Amino acid sequence: MRTILSTIALFSLCTLWAQEYVPSFGRELPRGEILAYPSAEAASAADGGNNRYFTRLEEWTLDGNRFSTNFTVPFAWANRQVLLHVGQASGDYELFINGKQAAYVADGNSPAEFNITKLTHEGRNSVEIRVMQPSPTAILESWKENPAPMLGRIWIQSQPTMRLRDVLTKTRVGENGFATAEVALVIKSEALNPRTSRIHYRLITPSGEDAAAGFKDLTLEMRNEDTVRFLARIPENMLWTPELPTQYTLQLKTQHEGRYVEFEELRIGFRQIELREGQLLLNGQPVDLHIREVPGSLSENEIATLREQGYNTLKLLPGPVPESFLNFCDAQGLFVIAQAPIDTRRSGESRRVGGNPSNNPAWGAAYIERAENSYHTTKRHPSVVAFSLATRSANGINLYESYLNMKRFGDSRPFIYPDAAGEWNTDTLRLEPANPEAGK
C-alpha cells in the first residue's frame, strides 16, 4: 500500500521542479574499507604503509578546483585489477585517468572506489580530480559554508581478477547459550570467461583459537558475482556488547591455479540487533540509548570524555565519517547511529514548488544514493546499531522512497528519520537523554 501511495505521489509531482541532478557513474558499489595485501604477514601487520599491492597518493598539485598527481602501475599488477579509493571530497567531483573521464561522484561525503584497470598502463599514469564549485548538490548540504576544494585520503590498490568485494555478517542468538554467526564473502570476477578460485577463511577468537576455518571453491561466469558463506558457533558471553566489545579476527586469502593472489585481515564483532515497539534489543536484551549528536571528526579523547559524561550512543551529524572513528567505537563499545549526508534546512519546510527538495522528485535518486552510501560503508561495524536517512529536511516523496528502498536490504537494524513528524517513513526508536550516573 505504501509503495502504491508513493508511486501516486511521485506521478502527481512529476511536473514540479526542473532542477538538474547528475547521478554518480563509473564507481564501484559502496563497501566498507577492505585492503588487499601480498602476504598473510603483511595483512596481519596492517601498518597502513605502502606495499606491493597498495600505494597512498599523498602529493597533489592544486590548480583552482583541480587536484592532480601521478602514480605507477608495476609489472606485478599484470592480469590484476587496479582500484582507486577516494575517501572524501568537499563536493561533487569528476575523475580523470590519463586525461580520460573515468567517473563522476554526486556524493563527496562517502568513500568511493573506482576500477580504473582499462584506463591505466604499466608504468607512469596520471590522475586528476575536479571538485565542482559550487557543488551541484549544495542544496542537500546545509551544514556546509562554501567549502574550499578538499580531498580526503586516497590510495591505489591492486586486487586479483576474481576478488573479494565485500564482507557481510549476521548473528542469531539461540536458547542454549550460543549464537550462530554467519559470515558472507562477496566475490566478484572481472574475467571475460569462467574462472575458478579457492577462498580460504579463518575466524580467530580473541584468545587465538579457531572459531571457524576452511575453504570453498567458487566458479564464476564472465563478470559475475556470488557469495561464499560460512557459520561459526559463538558463546553468548563472547558477543559484542558495550561492557565487553569482543572482536574476532577474520583472515582471508584467495588462491587461483595453486597460487595465493590476495590476503585480507579484518576485525569483526558479532551481535544481534532488534527493534520491538521502539525498544532496541542487543543480543535479546533491552538497552537504553543515551544519545549525543557529534561530527565524524571528533577525536578519540573527545569521544572518551562524552562516554565519561554518560553518553553511550553517538548520533553522527551529516558529513564524512573516517573509518578510524568507527573502529574506535567498535573497540570501546559505543553505539553509533550512522547519518546519511542530507540536511536541507536552508530550503525551509514547504512542500510546494521551489520548496524543500525532499518533496522534489528530481532529487529522488540523490536521496537514495546517499542513504545507500551511508549504509554500505558503515554496516560491517558492530557499533553501528541504526541508520538515519536525513536530518532537518522536512518530509516528502524522496524520504518515503528512501525509507522503502533501505528496507529492501532486510537489515534488522532500525532506519529512522527523526523529523518525520508522525509520518510512517521512520522506525520508532526510543532515545534517552544522557544518564549522568552512567560514567561513574
Buried (B, 14 or more C-beta within 10 A) or exposed (E): EEEEEBEEBBEEBEEBBEEEBBEBEBBBEBBBBBBBBBBBEBBEEBEEEEBBBBBBBEEBEBEEBBBBBEBEBEEEBEEBBBBBBBBBBBBBBBBBBBEEBBBBBBBBBBBBBBBBBEBBEEEEBEBBBBBBBEBBBBBBBBBBEEBEBBBBBBBBBBBBBBBBBBBBBBBEBEEEEBBBBBBEBBBBBBBEEEBEBBBBBBBBBEEEEEBBEEBBEBEBEEEBBEEBEBBBEBEBEBBBBBEEBBBBBBBBBBBBEEEBBBBBBBBBBBBBBBBEEEBBBBBEEEBBBBBBEBBBEBEEEEBBEBBEBBBBBBBBBBBBBBBEBBBBBBBBBBBBBBBBBBBBBEBEBEBEEEBBBBBBBBBBBBBBBBBBBBBBBBBBBBBBBBBBBBBBBBBBBBBBBBBBBBEEEEBEBBBBBBBBEEEEBBBEBEBEEBBEEBBE
